[in-house]
Amino acid sequence: MPLIHASVANETIWLIAALATFGIITRPWGVSEAVWAVAGAAILVLGSLISPGEAWMAVRKGTDVYLFLAGMMVLAELARTEGLFEWVAALAVRWARGSPRRLFALIYVVGIIVTALLSNDATAVVLTPAVYAAARKARTEPLPYLLICAFIANAASFLLPISNPANLVVFESHMPPLPLWLERFTLPSLAAILVTYIVLRTTQRRAMATEHAAEVPLPPLTRGAKLAAGGIALTAAALLWASAAGLQLGAPTFAAGMLATALALLLDRRSPWHIAKGVSWGVLPLVAGLFVLIEGLGRTGMLAALAAGLQHLAQGPGYEAVLAAGGSVAAASNVMNNLPVALVAGSLGGAHAAAHLQDALLVGVDLGPNLSVTGSLATILWLVALRRENVQVSGASFLKLGALIMPPALLLALAMVALQHLPHH
């Protein structure tokens, strides 16, 4: 009888998680993403599928993520209200000189830099509204350029250790020193970035067929805008320092964002209300709800089964092990989000694991989510940012595009991992 109860409970958890995910992506009846995530988490607790204590522990696991996102969102709102995004957008449009291809390449390069230095979540939160502003100034269709923000956020997320918080989870306490990281991941990263660029630009060629406005007025760069830019630069420096010191990234990001905002408000003698009301605070309960849903999925034995399967795959021959482990982790990330998958990968890729297996697991966790909107937190945050600008992208249309972009990028990146680590014959 207990086995039957356990089976029913597992199926119920799966159903609740699936319905909550469906609600987050599609927002039926216009209900916020956060409501669906919190409702799913609440049902798990009220239905005694997980205990209140377990739910609270799951929420607390996300503390560093909440601090990171709060700092980034406040910085992004300061940049938006002070006109930094408008200034950057006008500059980008001028540099593009009316060429959609040039504007596309320019935004792609900026996306690589933002992801590398501020993380993939920052690309979703900070870069997306700036790109929308650039497209609006150029009087052109914004979607091809907005798609860059989603796909480069994951494709460039293993350039540096700080480029994706999941990197810290996968490597836990055995993070490679920066020179060794660059030696191991530069070629796979460049491969993923290049393939993603080629496929994305090819698929968006028709949407960028006509030239856009070339000459737009460059607005003045206000003191508040300069402080916002300084805050973003300070955050990048703080993240690099925290990563080198082996510290969590949330507190430095939060401190940098709040410091820049406080200085701007004090110098202009303004109330913080106009910044606070513009921040998408609903992202925080959304993420907290996701952590509880992930905790529930963990109770079904799914994570243990994934770990056992990966352990078996890792015992195969070199090239096959790299492709199997990286591909399996990539697929699993789209089924259950890459946060819990990163935890499983971290448990397998310990200090004594083979380097090629560690690298394959990391590439799968970071790049795999480019298949679907549920794959990573960065893509979910990107959707939230789009909806704020009244831009809609369906899960099905993203999946259709992701199916063209992610597999070749993943295969080439994993091939680079295998070539770097395995003996040549």
N, C-alpha and C positions, 0 to 999 in steps of 0.2 A: 504493500500500500504506500509506504513512504516514497518508493521509486516512482509510482504513478503521480503522487503529489508533486514530486520534484520535476517530473516531465511536464506536467501541466503548468507549473510555475515558470519553467524555462520558456515554454511557448508563449505564455502571457507576457513575460518580459520582452521577448522578441517582438510581439505584436505592438506593445506600447511604444517601444523604441522606434519601430518602423512608422507608426502613426505620428509620433512626435516629429520625426525627421521629415515626413511628408508635409506636415504643417509648417515646419521651419522653411522649407523650400518654396512651397506654393502659397502660403498665407491665405487659406480659405477664409472667405467673408472679410478679408482685409485685416484679420487678427494678427497682431505683432508676432514676430519670430520668438521673442522672449516668452510670450504667453504659452506658446506650444511647448517650448522646452521645459518651462517651470511646471506646466500642467502634467507633462509626462513624468517628471521627477516626483511630483506630489502624488500621482496615482500609484507609483511604485511604493511609496511610503505608506499611504493610506490603505493600500491593498496588502500590506505586510509582506511584500515581495522583497523589500530591504528594510532594515530597521532605521528609525530616526537617527541613531548614533552613526550608522554606516553612511547615511546620506550626508550628515554633517561633516564627517571625515572626508567624504568625497568633495564636498564644497570647499573645505579648507585646503585640499590639495591644489586648488586653483589660485591660491592667494597671489603667487608671483605673477600669474597671467593677468589677474585683475589689476594689479598695480601697473604692470606694463601697459595694458590697454588704456587704463585711465590716464596715464601720463601722455601716451600718444594721442588719444582723442582730444585732450585739453590743448595740446600743442597744435593739432590739426585745426581745431576750432579757432584758436588764436590766430593762426596763419590765415584762415579764411576771412575772419572778421576784419583783420588788419590789412587785407588786400594783398598778402604775399602771393597767394595762388593766382590772383588776377595779373600780378606783375610777371610772375614766372610764365604764365600762359601767354601773355603778350610777347614776351621775349622768345619763347619757343616758336610762336607763329611767325615772328619776324625772321628768325634764323631759317625756318623752313622755306621762306620765299615762295609761297604758293604751291609747293610740291607736296602732295600727300605722302609720297614715298619718303621724302626727307623728314617730314614731321613724324611719320611712323618710326623711322630709324632713330630719330632724336629721342622720342618718348621711350623707346626700347632701351636705349643706353642709360637714360636716367633711371629707368626701372631696375636695371642691373645694379646701379650704384646704390639706390635706396635700399634694395633688398640686401645687398652685401653688407652695408654699414648699419642699417637700422632694423633689419629683419623683414621677413615676408609679411608678417602682420602689419608692419608699418607701411608697406607698399599698398596694402588694401585700404588702410585708414587714412594715410597722408597723401599718397600719390593719386588715388582715384579721383578725389574732388578737384585736384589741380589739372588732371587730364581732361575732365569734363569741362572745366573753365576754358582750357585751351581750344577744345573743339568748338565751344560756343563762340569764342572770339573769332575763330577761323570761319565760322558760319558753315560748318560741315557736319556730316553724320558722326556722332561721337562713338558709336559702338565699336568700330574696328580698333580704335585707340584705347578704349576702356578694356577691351579684351586683353591687351598687353599687360595691364596691371594684374589681372588674374593669373595669366600663364607664366609671366616672368617671376612672379612672387614665389612660385614653386620651382621653376627651372633653375633659378639662380640661388636657391636657398641652401646650397652646400658649398658656396664659394669660400665662406669663412665660418668659423664655429658659431658666431653670433647671427648668422644669416637666417637661422630658423631655430626657435626654442627647442624644437624636437631633437636637434643635434646634441644638445646637452643631456637630453633624456637617453638617447641611444648610447652615448659614450659614458654616461654617468661620471664616475670619479677617475676614469682613465682617458680623459680627453687628450688627444695628441697635441704636442706643442705646435704653435702656428707654423713654423717652417716645415714640419713633417706633415701638417694638415695640407698645406699648399702643394707639397710634393705628391700627396696621395689623391687630392681632389680637384686640382686645377684642370687637368685634361678631361675627366668626366664632366665637370661643370661646364667647360667650354663646349663640349660636345652637345650637352643638353640644351644650352643656350642657343647654339647655332641652329640645331635642328628645329627647335621651337620657333625661332625667328623665321626660318625658311617656310615651314608649313603654315604658320599663322599668317604671314604676309601673302603667301600664295592663295590661301582661302579667302582673304579679305580684299583681294585685288579688285574685284568688281565693285565693291562698296567704296573703294577709294579711286574711282575712275576719273573723277572731275577735280580740277584744281580748286583750291580754296583761297580765301582772302589772304593777301600777302602783307599789306601795310595796315597795321592797327596801331592806335596810339599807345605809347608806353606810359602807364599810370605812374605817378610819383611813388617812390618807395618810402613809406612812412616810418617813423621811429618804431612804432609797434610792429610793423612788418619786419624791420631789421632785428628786433628783439626775438621775434618768432623764428627767423632764420638762424639767429645765434643759438636759440634754444634747441633747434633741430641739430645743429652742429655739436652743441654741448652734449646732447643725448647720444650722438654717434660716438663721441669720445668716451663718454661714461660707459657705454656698452662694450667698447673695445677694452677699456680698463677692467671692467667687471669680469669679462670673459677671460682675460689674461690672469686675473687674480683668482679665478675659479669661483666667483660669486654668482648669485642669482641676478637676473637682469631686471626684475620688476622694480625694485626699490630705486636704483639709479635712474631709470627711465621716469618714474613717477616724480622723483625729486627734481630732475632737470625740467620736466614739463611744468611743474608747479612754480619753480623759481622763475622761469622765463615769463610765465603768465602774470605772476605777482609783480614783477618789475614793470611790465608793460602797463598794468592797471594802476600801479602807484604813480608812475611818471605822468600818466594821462589823467590821474585822479578820477578813475571811473569805477563803478560797481562791478563786481565779478558776475553779476546776474546775467548780463548779456552773453558772457562766455558759457556759463553753466547751463543756460537754457538751450543752447545750441548743440551741446554734446549728446550723442546717442547713448545715453546711460543704459538703455535697454540691452545693450550688448553684454553688460556684466551679468545680469540674471540669465541671459541666454547661455553664456559660457558656463555658469554655475549649474544650470539645468543639464547641460551636456555632460558635465563631470559626473552628475548623479546617474544619468542614463548609462554612461560608460561603466560605472560601478555595478549597475544592475546587469549589464551584459557580461561583466566579469564573473558574476555569480552563476551564469548558465554553464560555465565550463568552457566557453568558446575560446577565451584567451589561452587556457591551458592546452586545448586541442591545437591551437595555432602554434604555440611554442613547441609542442611535440612534433608537429608536422615539419616545422622549420629545422628542428634538430635533426630529423631524419634526412631532409634535403641537403643539409650541410655536410653530411658524411659522404656525398657523392664525389665523383672526380672534379677537378678544379674548375674548368670552364662551366660544366653543367651545374655545379654547386652555386657559382656566382649568379648565373641566369635564373636558376630555380629559386634561390633564396630571395634575390632582389625582385623577381617577378611576382612571387607569392606575397611578399610584404606589400608591394604596390597594389595588388588586387585586394588584399585584406584592408588596406587603408581606405579604399573606396566603399567597402561594405560597412565598416564600423568607425570611420574617421581615423586619421593617423596618430592621434594622441594615445589611445590604448595600444596600438600596434608598435609605437615607439617604445613603450614600456616593455613589451614582449621582446622586441629587438635588443633592448638594453640588457635584458636578463640573459640573452644568448650570446651577445657580442662582448663578453667580459674581457678582462685584461689578458686572459690566456687564450682567447679565441684567435683563429687565424686572421691576419689583417685583411685578406681578400674577402672573408665572410663579413667582417665588421663593415667594410666599405660598401659591399653589396646591400647589406641591410639598411644602411643609412641612405643610399641612393634610392632604394625602393620606398622608404618612408617619406623622403623629401619630394621626389619627383612623381611617384605614383598618383598622388592626389590631383594631378592635372587631368585626370580622366573625368571626374564628376564634381558637382558643386558640394557634395558631402565629404569630399576627401580630406580637406584640411580646414582648420579654423580660419586661415587667411582667405580662402575662397568664400566661406560663409560671411566673413566681415566685408568682403568685396560686394557680395549681394546686398548686404545691408546698406552700404555706401551708395550703390546704384539706385536702390529704392528711394533713398533720400532725394535723389535728383530726378525721380519719376522715370527712371530707365528700367525696363523689365527684361530679364533674361531667364528663360525657362530652363528647368533642369534637363529637359530632353534636348534642347538646342545646344546647351553646353556639352552634354554627353556626346552628341554627334560630332562636335568640333574636337572635343578631347580625345575621341577615338582615333582621330587622324593625327593628333599632335603627340600625345603621350607615348604610345608604344614605340615609334621609331626613336624618340629621344631617350627613352629608358633603355632600349636595346643597345644603342650606341654608347651611352654612358656606362652601362655594365660591361660592354666589350672593352672600354678603356680601363675599367677596374681590373678585368681579367688580364689584359695585356701588360699592365704595370706590375702585377703581383706574381703571375704564374710563369714558370720556366718555359722558354721557347725551344722548339725542337726543329 
